[in-house]
Amino acid sequence: MKKFFEEFKKFISRGNVMDMAVGVIIGGAFTAIVNSLVNDIFMPLLSLITGGLDIAEMSVSFGIGENAAELKYGSFLSAVINFLLIALVIFCMIKLLNAAKDKVVKKQEEAPAAPTTKTCPYCMSEIDIKATRCPHCTSELAD
């Protein structure tokens, strides 16, 4: 049993597990924001368009009375709208991150690399940029 807990401790303390935990927590908070956006903003706007019909409360009853089975398709429509909004926001965020990354990569590619060699003015050999004497013709080089 002790070995099991040691393995679990090793697993839980790895970096990617912590990253995943942070992602799940942020995802939960993000879901709450999107749910609020859908339920408090989009659904009332859809209600205005549909003439005051509350889409989230739309349902079909099968039977009569209190115990009749009820199919709540309005709740399903609300969940689909939540999913589409989350997918749209994630798509926009990834698109923005990729554009920023491409911009940084392009900037790095555009920056010319500092020269590492120079040409000896006497023998025209390629030598290290920091050299003060040519290794080929032994001439002293001025800076």
LOTILUM-743917 format. One record per residue: z negated, y, x negated of N, C-alpha, C in turn; residue in three letters; residue number from 1. Coordinates in steps of 0.1 Angstrom, whole numbers, plus 5000, padded with zeros to 4 digits. Atoms other than C-alpha are relative to their C-alpha. Example, Ala and Ser with C-alpha at 12.3 -4.5 7.8 and 13.67 -1.06 7.14 Angstrom:
! LOTILUM-743917
<site n_Z="5000" n_Y="4988" n_X="4991" ca_Z="4922" ca_Y="4955" ca_X="4877" c_Z="5000" c_Y="5012" c_X="4991" code="ALA" pos="1"/>
<site n_Z="5000" n_Y="4989" n_X="5009" ca_Z="4929" ca_Y="4989" ca_X="4863" c_Z="4992" c_Y="5011" c_X="5008" code="SER" pos="2"/>
//
This chain:
! LOTILUM-743917
<site n_Z="5000" n_Y="4988" n_X="4992" ca_Z="5000" ca_Y="5000" ca_X="5000" c_Z="5000" c_Y="5013" c_X="4991" code="MET" pos="1"/>
<site n_Z="5001" n_Y="4989" n_X="5009" ca_Z="4992" ca_Y="5023" ca_X="4971" c_Z="5014" c_Y="5004" c_X="4994" code="LYS" pos="2"/>
<site n_Z="4987" n_Y="4998" n_X="5005" ca_Z="5027" ca_Y="5018" ca_X="4957" c_Z="5009" c_Y="5007" c_X="5010" code="LYS" pos="3"/>
<site n_Z="4992" n_Y="4994" n_X="4990" ca_Z="5042" ca_Y="5027" ca_X="4990" c_Z="4998" c_Y="5015" c_X="5001" code="PHE" pos="4"/>
<site n_Z="5003" n_Y="4985" n_X="4999" ca_Z="5024" ca_Y="5061" ca_X="4991" c_Z="5004" c_Y="5007" c_X="4988" code="PHE" pos="5"/>
<site n_Z="4995" n_Y="4993" n_X="5012" ca_Z="5033" ca_Y="5068" ca_X="4955" c_Z="5015" c_Y="5002" c_X="5001" code="GLU" pos="6"/>
<site n_Z="4985" n_Y="4998" n_X="4998" ca_Z="5070" ca_Y="5062" ca_X="4963" c_Z="5003" c_Y="5011" c_X="5011" code="GLU" pos="7"/>
<site n_Z="4998" n_Y="4990" n_X="4990" ca_Z="5066" ca_Y="5084" ca_X="4994" c_Z="4997" c_Y="5014" c_X="4994" code="PHE" pos="8"/>
<site n_Z="5003" n_Y="4987" n_X="5006" ca_Z="5050" ca_Y="5112" ca_X="4974" c_Z="5011" c_Y="5004" c_X="4991" code="LYS" pos="9"/>
<site n_Z="4989" n_Y="4997" n_X="5008" ca_Z="5078" ca_Y="5110" ca_X="4949" c_Z="5012" c_Y="5004" c_X="5008" code="LYS" pos="10"/>
<site n_Z="4989" n_Y="4996" n_X="4991" ca_Z="5104" ca_Y="5111" ca_X="4977" c_Z="4999" c_Y="5014" c_X="5006" code="PHE" pos="11"/>
<site n_Z="5003" n_Y="4988" n_X="4993" ca_Z="5088" ca_Y="5140" ca_X="4995" c_Z="5000" c_Y="5012" c_X="4991" code="ILE" pos="12"/>
<site n_Z="5001" n_Y="4989" n_X="5009" ca_Z="5084" ca_Y="5161" ca_X="4964" c_Z="5013" c_Y="5003" c_X="4993" code="SER" pos="13"/>
<site n_Z="4987" n_Y="4997" n_X="5006" ca_Z="5121" ca_Y="5160" ca_X="4954" c_Z="5005" c_Y="5013" c_X="5006" code="ARG" pos="14"/>
<site n_Z="4995" n_Y="4987" n_X="4996" ca_Z="5139" ca_Y="5193" ca_X="4956" c_Z="5009" c_Y="5000" c_X="5013" code="GLY" pos="15"/>
<site n_Z="4991" n_Y="5000" n_X="4989" ca_Z="5166" ca_Y="5183" ca_X="4981" c_Z="4993" c_Y="4997" c_X="5014" code="ASN" pos="16"/>
<site n_Z="5007" n_Y="5002" n_X="4988" ca_Z="5140" ca_Y="5171" ca_X="5006" c_Z="4993" c_Y="5013" c_X="5005" code="VAL" pos="17"/>
<site n_Z="5005" n_Y="4987" n_X="4997" ca_Z="5123" ca_Y="5205" ca_X="5005" c_Z="5011" c_Y="5009" c_X="5006" code="MET" pos="18"/>
<site n_Z="4989" n_Y="4992" n_X="4995" ca_Z="5156" ca_Y="5222" ca_X="5009" c_Z="5004" c_Y="4996" c_X="5015" code="ASP" pos="19"/>
<site n_Z="4996" n_Y="5005" n_X="4986" ca_Z="5164" ca_Y="5200" ca_X="5040" c_Z="4989" c_Y="5005" c_X="5010" code="MET" pos="20"/>
<site n_Z="5011" n_Y="4996" n_X="4991" ca_Z="5129" ca_Y="5208" ca_X="5055" c_Z="5002" c_Y="5015" c_X="5003" code="ALA" pos="21"/>
<site n_Z="4998" n_Y="4985" n_X="4998" ca_Z="5136" ca_Y="5246" ca_X="5050" c_Z="5012" c_Y="5002" c_X="5010" code="VAL" pos="22"/>
<site n_Z="4988" n_Y="4999" n_X="4992" ca_Z="5170" ca_Y="5241" ca_X="5066" c_Z="4997" c_Y="4996" c_X="5015" code="GLY" pos="23"/>
<site n_Z="5004" n_Y="5004" n_X="4987" ca_Z="5155" ca_Y="5223" ca_X="5096" c_Z="4992" c_Y="5011" c_X="5007" code="VAL" pos="24"/>
<site n_Z="5009" n_Y="4990" n_X="4994" ca_Z="5129" ca_Y="5250" ca_X="5102" c_Z="5009" c_Y="5012" c_X="5003" code="ILE" pos="25"/>
<site n_Z="4991" n_Y="4989" n_X="4997" ca_Z="5155" ca_Y="5278" ca_X="5099" c_Z="5009" c_Y="4997" c_X="5011" code="ILE" pos="26"/>
<site n_Z="4991" n_Y="5004" n_X="4989" ca_Z="5178" ca_Y="5258" ca_X="5122" c_Z="4993" c_Y="5001" c_X="5013" code="GLY" pos="27"/>
<site n_Z="5007" n_Y="4999" n_X="4987" ca_Z="5151" ca_Y="5256" ca_X="5148" c_Z="4998" c_Y="5014" c_X="5004" code="GLY" pos="28"/>
<site n_Z="5001" n_Y="4986" n_X="4997" ca_Z="5145" ca_Y="5293" ca_X="5146" c_Z="5013" c_Y="5006" c_X="5005" code="ALA" pos="29"/>
<site n_Z="4987" n_Y="4995" n_X="4996" ca_Z="5182" ca_Y="5300" ca_X="5148" c_Z="5004" c_Y="4995" c_X="5014" code="PHE" pos="30"/>
<site n_Z="4997" n_Y="5005" n_X="4987" ca_Z="5185" ca_Y="5277" ca_X="5178" c_Z="4993" c_Y="5008" c_X="5011" code="THR" pos="31"/>
<site n_Z="5007" n_Y="4992" n_X="4990" ca_Z="5158" ca_Y="5297" ca_X="5196" c_Z="5007" c_Y="5013" c_X="5003" code="ALA" pos="32"/>
<site n_Z="4993" n_Y="4987" n_X="4999" ca_Z="5177" ca_Y="5329" ca_X="5189" c_Z="5013" c_Y="4998" c_X="5009" code="ILE" pos="33"/>
<site n_Z="4987" n_Y="5002" n_X="4992" ca_Z="5210" ca_Y="5314" ca_X="5203" c_Z="4997" c_Y="4997" c_X="5014" code="VAL" pos="34"/>
<site n_Z="5004" n_Y="5003" n_X="4987" ca_Z="5192" ca_Y="5300" ca_X="5233" c_Z="4997" c_Y="5012" c_X="5008" code="ASN" pos="35"/>
<site n_Z="5004" n_Y="4987" n_X="4993" ca_Z="5178" ca_Y="5334" ca_X="5241" c_Z="5013" c_Y="5008" c_X="5003" code="SER" pos="36"/>
<site n_Z="4987" n_Y="4993" n_X="4998" ca_Z="5213" ca_Y="5349" ca_X="5236" c_Z="5008" c_Y="4995" c_X="5012" code="LEU" pos="37"/>
<site n_Z="4992" n_Y="5006" n_X="4989" ca_Z="5229" ca_Y="5325" ca_X="5260" c_Z="4992" c_Y="5002" c_X="5013" code="VAL" pos="38"/>
<site n_Z="5007" n_Y="4999" n_X="4988" ca_Z="5201" ca_Y="5325" ca_X="5286" c_Z="4997" c_Y="5014" c_X="5005" code="ASN" pos="39"/>
<site n_Z="5004" n_Y="4986" n_X="4997" ca_Z="5192" ca_Y="5362" ca_X="5285" c_Z="5012" c_Y="5010" c_X="5000" code="ASP" pos="40"/>
<site n_Z="4989" n_Y="4991" n_X="5001" ca_Z="5226" ca_Y="5378" ca_X="5278" c_Z="5013" c_Y="4994" c_X="5006" code="ILE" pos="41"/>
<site n_Z="4987" n_Y="5005" n_X="4995" ca_Z="5256" ca_Y="5356" ca_X="5284" c_Z="4999" c_Y="4994" c_X="5014" code="PHE" pos="42"/>
<site n_Z="5001" n_Y="5005" n_X="4987" ca_Z="5244" ca_Y="5338" ca_X="5315" c_Z="4999" c_Y="5011" c_X="5011" code="MET" pos="43"/>
<site n_Z="4999" n_Y="4989" n_X="4990" ca_Z="5236" ca_Y="5370" ca_X="5334" c_Z="5014" c_Y="5007" c_X="5001" code="PRO" pos="44"/>
<site n_Z="4987" n_Y="4995" n_X="4999" ca_Z="5270" ca_Y="5383" ca_X="5324" c_Z="5010" c_Y="4991" c_X="5007" code="LEU" pos="45"/>
<site n_Z="4991" n_Y="5009" n_X="4992" ca_Z="5287" ca_Y="5352" ca_X="5337" c_Z="4996" c_Y="5000" c_X="5015" code="LEU" pos="46"/>
<site n_Z="5004" n_Y="4999" n_X="4986" ca_Z="5266" ca_Y="5355" ca_X="5368" c_Z="5006" c_Y="5012" c_X="5007" code="SER" pos="47"/>
<site n_Z="4993" n_Y="4989" n_X="4995" ca_Z="5280" ca_Y="5390" ca_X="5373" c_Z="5015" c_Y="4997" c_X="5003" code="LEU" pos="48"/>
<site n_Z="4986" n_Y="5003" n_X="4998" ca_Z="5315" ca_Y="5377" ca_X="5369" c_Z="5002" c_Y="4990" c_X="5012" code="ILE" pos="49"/>
<site n_Z="4999" n_Y="5010" n_X="4989" ca_Z="5309" ca_Y="5348" ca_X="5393" c_Z="4994" c_Y="5004" c_X="5013" code="THR" pos="50"/>
<site n_Z="5005" n_Y="4995" n_X="4987" ca_Z="5294" ca_Y="5370" ca_X="5420" c_Z="4985" c_Y="4997" c_X="5002" code="GLY" pos="51"/>
<site n_Z="5014" n_Y="5003" n_X="4999" ca_Z="5257" ca_Y="5364" ca_X="5413" c_Z="4996" c_Y="4986" c_X="5000" code="GLY" pos="52"/>
<site n_Z="5003" n_Y="5014" n_X="5001" ca_Z="5259" ca_Y="5327" ca_X="5408" c_Z="4993" c_Y="4997" c_X="4987" code="LEU" pos="53"/>
<site n_Z="5008" n_Y="5004" n_X="5012" ca_Z="5233" ca_Y="5313" ca_X="5384" c_Z="5006" c_Y="4987" c_X="4995" code="ASP" pos="54"/>
<site n_Z="4993" n_Y="5012" n_X="5005" ca_Z="5253" ca_Y="5289" ca_X="5363" c_Z="4990" c_Y="4989" c_X="4995" code="ILE" pos="55"/>
<site n_Z="5009" n_Y="5009" n_X="5005" ca_Z="5223" ca_Y="5273" ca_X="5347" c_Z="4993" c_Y="4992" c_X="5011" code="ALA" pos="56"/>
<site n_Z="5007" n_Y="5007" n_X="4989" ca_Z="5209" ca_Y="5263" ca_X="5381" c_Z="5010" c_Y="4992" c_X="5009" code="GLU" pos="57"/>
<site n_Z="4990" n_Y="5007" n_X="4992" ca_Z="5242" ca_Y="5248" ca_X="5394" c_Z="4997" c_Y="4985" c_X="5000" code="MET" pos="58"/>
<site n_Z="5002" n_Y="5014" n_X="4999" ca_Z="5237" ca_Y="5212" ca_X="5406" c_Z="5006" c_Y="4994" c_X="5012" code="SER" pos="59"/>
<site n_Z="4996" n_Y="5007" n_X="4988" ca_Z="5248" ca_Y="5186" ca_X="5430" c_Z="4990" c_Y="4989" c_X="5004" code="VAL" pos="60"/>
<site n_Z="5010" n_Y="5010" n_X="4996" ca_Z="5224" ca_Y="5165" ca_X="5451" c_Z="5007" c_Y="4988" c_X="5006" code="SER" pos="61"/>
<site n_Z="4995" n_Y="5012" n_X="4994" ca_Z="5230" ca_Y="5129" ca_X="5460" c_Z="4989" c_Y="4995" c_X="5009" code="PHE" pos="62"/>
<site n_Z="5010" n_Y="5004" n_X="4990" ca_Z="5210" ca_Y="5122" ca_X="5491" c_Z="4994" c_Y="5012" c_X="5007" code="GLY" pos="63"/>
<site n_Z="5007" n_Y="4990" n_X="4992" ca_Z="5187" ca_Y="5141" ca_X="5514" c_Z="4985" c_Y="4999" c_X="4997" code="ILE" pos="64"/>
<site n_Z="5015" n_Y="5000" n_X="5002" ca_Z="5151" ca_Y="5151" ca_X="5508" c_Z="4996" c_Y="5003" c_X="4986" code="GLY" pos="65"/>
<site n_Z="5006" n_Y="4997" n_X="5012" ca_Z="5128" ca_Y="5156" ca_X="5480" c_Z="5004" c_Y="4991" c_X="4988" code="GLU" pos="66"/>
<site n_Z="4997" n_Y="5010" n_X="5010" ca_Z="5136" ca_Y="5124" ca_X="5461" c_Z="5015" c_Y="4997" c_X="4998" code="ASN" pos="67"/>
<site n_Z="4985" n_Y="5001" n_X="5002" ca_Z="5174" ca_Y="5129" ca_X="5462" c_Z="5003" c_Y="5002" c_X="4985" code="ALA" pos="68"/>
<site n_Z="4995" n_Y="4998" n_X="5014" ca_Z="5191" ca_Y="5124" ca_X="5428" c_Z="5007" c_Y="5013" c_X="4999" code="ALA" pos="69"/>
<site n_Z="4993" n_Y="4987" n_X="5002" ca_Z="5203" ca_Y="5157" ca_X="5414" c_Z="5007" c_Y="5000" c_X="4986" code="GLU" pos="70"/>
<site n_Z="4992" n_Y="4999" n_X="5013" ca_Z="5231" ca_Y="5162" ca_X="5388" c_Z="5000" c_Y="5014" c_X="4997" code="LEU" pos="71"/>
<site n_Z="5002" n_Y="4986" n_X="5004" ca_Z="5223" ca_Y="5194" ca_X="5370" c_Z="5011" c_Y="5004" c_X="4990" code="LYS" pos="72"/>
<site n_Z="4989" n_Y="4998" n_X="5009" ca_Z="5257" ca_Y="5202" ca_X="5355" c_Z="5000" c_Y="5015" c_X="4995" code="TYR" pos="73"/>
<site n_Z="5002" n_Y="4987" n_X="5005" ca_Z="5248" ca_Y="5239" ca_X="5351" c_Z="4993" c_Y="5001" c_X="4987" code="GLY" pos="74"/>
<site n_Z="5007" n_Y="5002" n_X="5013" ca_Z="5223" ca_Y="5230" ca_X="5325" c_Z="5008" c_Y="4995" c_X="4989" code="SER" pos="75"/>
<site n_Z="4991" n_Y="5006" n_X="5010" ca_Z="5249" ca_Y="5210" ca_X="5307" c_Z="5010" c_Y="5011" c_X="4996" code="PHE" pos="76"/>
<site n_Z="4991" n_Y="4989" n_X="5004" ca_Z="5273" ca_Y="5240" ca_X="5308" c_Z="4993" c_Y="5010" c_X="4991" code="LEU" pos="77"/>
<site n_Z="5007" n_Y="4991" n_X="5009" ca_Z="5246" ca_Y="5262" ca_X="5293" c_Z="4998" c_Y="4994" c_X="4986" code="SER" pos="78"/>
<site n_Z="5001" n_Y="5007" n_X="5013" ca_Z="5241" ca_Y="5236" ca_X="5265" c_Z="5013" c_Y="5000" c_X="4993" code="ALA" pos="79"/>
<site n_Z="4987" n_Y="4999" n_X="5007" ca_Z="5278" ca_Y="5236" ca_X="5258" c_Z="5003" c_Y="5014" c_X="4995" code="VAL" pos="80"/>
<site n_Z="4999" n_Y="4986" n_X="5005" ca_Z="5278" ca_Y="5274" ca_X="5256" c_Z="4992" c_Y="5002" c_X="4988" code="ILE" pos="81"/>
<site n_Z="5008" n_Y="4999" n_X="5012" ca_Z="5249" ca_Y="5272" ca_X="5232" c_Z="5006" c_Y="4994" c_X="4988" code="ASN" pos="82"/>
<site n_Z="4994" n_Y="5006" n_X="5012" ca_Z="5267" ca_Y="5247" ca_X="5210" c_Z="5012" c_Y="5008" c_X="4995" code="PHE" pos="83"/>
<site n_Z="4988" n_Y="4992" n_X="5004" ca_Z="5299" ca_Y="5268" ca_X="5210" c_Z="4996" c_Y="5012" c_X="4992" code="LEU" pos="84"/>
<site n_Z="5005" n_Y="4988" n_X="5007" ca_Z="5280" ca_Y="5299" ca_X="5200" c_Z="4994" c_Y="4997" c_X="4986" code="LEU" pos="85"/>
<site n_Z="5005" n_Y="5004" n_X="5013" ca_Z="5261" ca_Y="5281" ca_X="5172" c_Z="5012" c_Y="4996" c_X="4991" code="ILE" pos="86"/>
<site n_Z="4988" n_Y="5004" n_X="5008" ca_Z="5294" ca_Y="5266" ca_X="5160" c_Z="5008" c_Y="5013" c_X="4995" code="ALA" pos="87"/>
<site n_Z="4993" n_Y="4987" n_X="5003" ca_Z="5310" ca_Y="5301" ca_X="5161" c_Z="4993" c_Y="5008" c_X="4989" code="LEU" pos="88"/>
<site n_Z="5008" n_Y="4993" n_X="5010" ca_Z="5282" ca_Y="5317" ca_X="5142" c_Z="5000" c_Y="4994" c_X="4986" code="VAL" pos="89"/>
<site n_Z="4999" n_Y="5007" n_X="5012" ca_Z="5281" ca_Y="5290" ca_X="5116" c_Z="5013" c_Y="5001" c_X="4993" code="ILE" pos="90"/>
<site n_Z="4986" n_Y="4998" n_X="5005" ca_Z="5319" ca_Y="5292" ca_X="5112" c_Z="5001" c_Y="5014" c_X="4993" code="PHE" pos="91"/>
<site n_Z="4999" n_Y="4986" n_X="5005" ca_Z="5316" ca_Y="5330" ca_X="5107" c_Z="4992" c_Y="5002" c_X="4987" code="CYS" pos="92"/>
<site n_Z="5008" n_Y="5000" n_X="5012" ca_Z="5288" ca_Y="5326" ca_X="5082" c_Z="5006" c_Y="4993" c_X="4988" code="MET" pos="93"/>
<site n_Z="4994" n_Y="5008" n_X="5011" ca_Z="5306" ca_Y="5300" ca_X="5061" c_Z="5013" c_Y="5008" c_X="4996" code="ILE" pos="94"/>
<site n_Z="4988" n_Y="4992" n_X="5004" ca_Z="5338" ca_Y="5321" ca_X="5062" c_Z="4996" c_Y="5012" c_X="4992" code="LYS" pos="95"/>
<site n_Z="5005" n_Y="4989" n_X="5008" ca_Z="5318" ca_Y="5351" ca_X="5050" c_Z="4996" c_Y="4996" c_X="4986" code="LEU" pos="96"/>
<site n_Z="5005" n_Y="5005" n_X="5013" ca_Z="5301" ca_Y="5331" ca_X="5022" c_Z="5012" c_Y="4996" c_X="4991" code="LEU" pos="97"/>
<site n_Z="4988" n_Y="5003" n_X="5008" ca_Z="5335" ca_Y="5317" ca_X="5011" c_Z="5007" c_Y="5012" c_X="4995" code="ASN" pos="98"/>
<site n_Z="4993" n_Y="4988" n_X="5004" ca_Z="5351" ca_Y="5351" ca_X="5010" c_Z="4992" c_Y="5007" c_X="4989" code="ALA" pos="99"/>
<site n_Z="5008" n_Y="4993" n_X="5011" ca_Z="5322" ca_Y="5365" ca_X="4989" c_Z="5001" c_Y="4992" c_X="4987" code="ALA" pos="100"/>
<site n_Z="4999" n_Y="5008" n_X="5012" ca_Z="5324" ca_Y="5335" ca_X="4966" c_Z="5013" c_Y="5001" c_X="4993" code="LYS" pos="101"/>
<site n_Z="4987" n_Y="4998" n_X="5006" ca_Z="5361" ca_Y="5339" ca_X="4962" c_Z="5002" c_Y="5013" c_X="4993" code="ASP" pos="102"/>
<site n_Z="4999" n_Y="4987" n_X="5006" ca_Z="5357" ca_Y="5375" ca_X="4954" c_Z="4993" c_Y="5000" c_X="4987" code="LYS" pos="103"/>
<site n_Z="5007" n_Y="5001" n_X="5013" ca_Z="5331" ca_Y="5367" ca_X="4927" c_Z="5008" c_Y="4992" c_X="4990" code="VAL" pos="104"/>
<site n_Z="4992" n_Y="5008" n_X="5009" ca_Z="5353" ca_Y="5340" ca_X="4912" c_Z="5013" c_Y="5007" c_X="4995" code="VAL" pos="105"/>
<site n_Z="4988" n_Y="4992" n_X="5003" ca_Z="5384" ca_Y="5363" ca_X="4913" c_Z="4996" c_Y="5010" c_X="4990" code="LYS" pos="106"/>
<site n_Z="5004" n_Y="4990" n_X="5010" ca_Z="5364" ca_Y="5390" ca_X="4895" c_Z="4997" c_Y="4994" c_X="4987" code="LYS" pos="107"/>
<site n_Z="5002" n_Y="5007" n_X="5012" ca_Z="5353" ca_Y="5365" ca_X="4869" c_Z="5013" c_Y="4996" c_X="4993" code="GLN" pos="108"/>
<site n_Z="4987" n_Y="5004" n_X="5005" ca_Z="5389" ca_Y="5353" ca_X="4864" c_Z="5007" c_Y="5012" c_X="4994" code="GLU" pos="109"/>
<site n_Z="4993" n_Y="4988" n_X="5004" ca_Z="5402" ca_Y="5389" ca_X="4861" c_Z="4994" c_Y="5006" c_X="4987" code="GLU" pos="110"/>
<site n_Z="5006" n_Y="4994" n_X="5012" ca_Z="5377" ca_Y="5399" ca_X="4833" c_Z="5005" c_Y="4992" c_X="4988" code="ALA" pos="111"/>
<site n_Z="4995" n_Y="5007" n_X="5012" ca_Z="5394" ca_Y="5392" ca_X="4800" c_Z="4989" c_Y="4996" c_X="4991" code="PRO" pos="112"/>
<site n_Z="5010" n_Y="5005" n_X="5009" ca_Z="5375" ca_Y="5371" ca_X="4776" c_Z="5001" c_Y="5008" c_X="4987" code="ALA" pos="113"/>
<site n_Z="5001" n_Y="4992" n_X="5012" ca_Z="5363" ca_Y="5389" ca_X="4745" c_Z="5007" c_Y="4992" c_X="4989" code="ALA" pos="114"/>
<site n_Z="4993" n_Y="5008" n_X="5011" ca_Z="5385" ca_Y="5380" ca_X="4714" c_Z="4990" c_Y="4994" c_X="4991" code="PRO" pos="115"/>
<site n_Z="5008" n_Y="5007" n_X="5009" ca_Z="5370" ca_Y="5355" ca_X="4691" c_Z="5006" c_Y="4999" c_X="4986" code="THR" pos="116"/>
<site n_Z="4993" n_Y="5000" n_X="5013" ca_Z="5396" ca_Y="5358" ca_X="4663" c_Z="5007" c_Y="5013" c_X="4997" code="THR" pos="117"/>
<site n_Z="4992" n_Y="4988" n_X="5004" ca_Z="5415" ca_Y="5385" ca_X="4644" c_Z="5009" c_Y="4995" c_X="4989" code="LYS" pos="118"/>
<site n_Z="4990" n_Y="5003" n_X="5010" ca_Z="5444" ca_Y="5385" ca_X="4620" c_Z="4997" c_Y="5007" c_X="4987" code="THR" pos="119"/>
<site n_Z="5001" n_Y="4994" n_X="5013" ca_Z="5440" ca_Y="5391" ca_X="4583" c_Z="5011" c_Y="5009" c_X="4997" code="CYS" pos="120"/>
<site n_Z="4989" n_Y="4991" n_X="5002" ca_Z="5460" ca_Y="5422" ca_X="4574" c_Z="5008" c_Y="4997" c_X="4987" code="PRO" pos="121"/>
<site n_Z="4994" n_Y="5003" n_X="5012" ca_Z="5469" ca_Y="5407" ca_X="4540" c_Z="5009" c_Y="4988" c_X="5001" code="TYR" pos="122"/>
<site n_Z="4992" n_Y="5013" n_X="5000" ca_Z="5480" ca_Y="5371" ca_X="4546" c_Z="5004" c_Y="4996" c_X="5014" code="CYS" pos="123"/>
<site n_Z="4997" n_Y="5002" n_X="4986" ca_Z="5483" ca_Y="5373" ca_X="4584" c_Z="4995" c_Y="4987" c_X="5006" code="MET" pos="124"/>
<site n_Z="5007" n_Y="5012" n_X="4995" ca_Z="5461" ca_Y="5342" ca_X="4589" c_Z="4990" c_Y="5004" c_X="5011" code="SER" pos="125"/>
<site n_Z="5010" n_Y="4998" n_X="4989" ca_Z="5440" ca_Y="5339" ca_X="4620" c_Z="4986" c_Y="4996" c_X="4995" code="GLU" pos="126"/>
<site n_Z="5014" n_Y="5002" n_X="5005" ca_Z="5403" ca_Y="5342" ca_X="4611" c_Z="4990" c_Y="5004" c_X="5011" code="ILE" pos="127"/>
<site n_Z="5011" n_Y="4997" n_X="4991" ca_Z="5369" ca_Y="5345" ca_X="4629" c_Z="4999" c_Y="5015" c_X="5001" code="ASP" pos="128"/>
<site n_Z="5001" n_Y="4985" n_X="4997" ca_Z="5363" ca_Y="5380" ca_X="4644" c_Z="4989" c_Y="5006" c_X="4991" code="ILE" pos="129"/>
<site n_Z="5011" n_Y="4995" n_X="5008" ca_Z="5330" ca_Y="5383" ca_X="4624" c_Z="5002" c_Y="4999" c_X="4985" code="LYS" pos="130"/>
<site n_Z="4998" n_Y="5002" n_X="5014" ca_Z="5345" ca_Y="5374" ca_X="4591" c_Z="5002" c_Y="5014" c_X="4992" code="ALA" pos="131"/>
<site n_Z="4999" n_Y="4989" n_X="5008" ca_Z="5342" ca_Y="5400" ca_X="4563" c_Z="5009" c_Y="4997" c_X="4988" code="THR" pos="132"/>
<site n_Z="4991" n_Y="5004" n_X="5011" ca_Z="5363" ca_Y="5381" ca_X="4538" c_Z="5009" c_Y="4989" c_X="5006" code="ARG" pos="133"/>
<site n_Z="4990" n_Y="5010" n_X="4995" ca_Z="5395" ca_Y="5361" ca_X="4546" c_Z="4998" c_Y="4987" c_X="4992" code="CYS" pos="134"/>
<site n_Z="5002" n_Y="5012" n_X="5007" ca_Z="5389" ca_Y="5324" ca_X="4539" c_Z="5013" c_Y="4994" c_X="4993" code="PRO" pos="135"/>
<site n_Z="4988" n_Y="5005" n_X="5005" ca_Z="5426" ca_Y="5319" ca_X="4531" c_Z="5005" c_Y="5008" c_X="4987" code="HIS" pos="136"/>
<site n_Z="4996" n_Y="4992" n_X="5011" ca_Z="5434" ca_Y="5348" ca_X="4507" c_Z="4989" c_Y="5006" c_X="4992" code="CYS" pos="137"/>
<site n_Z="5013" n_Y="4995" n_X="5005" ca_Z="5398" ca_Y="5358" ca_X="4499" c_Z="5000" c_Y="5015" c_X="4999" code="THR" pos="138"/>
<site n_Z="5000" n_Y="4985" n_X="5000" ca_Z="5406" ca_Y="5395" ca_X="4506" c_Z="4988" c_Y="5005" c_X="5007" code="SER" pos="139"/>
<site n_Z="5011" n_Y="4994" n_X="4993" ca_Z="5377" ca_Y="5417" ca_X="4516" c_Z="5006" c_Y="5008" c_X="5012" code="GLU" pos="140"/>
<site n_Z="4995" n_Y="4994" n_X="4988" ca_Z="5382" ca_Y="5429" ca_X="4552" c_Z="4991" c_Y="5012" c_X="5004" code="LEU" pos="141"/>
<site n_Z="5008" n_Y="4988" n_X="4995" ca_Z="5372" ca_Y="5464" ca_X="4564" c_Z="4998" c_Y="4998" c_X="5015" code="ALA" pos="142"/>
<site n_Z="5003" n_Y="5001" n_X="4986" ca_Z="5356" ca_Y="5466" ca_X="4598" c_Z="5011" c_Y="5008" c_X="5008" code="ASP" pos="143"/>
//
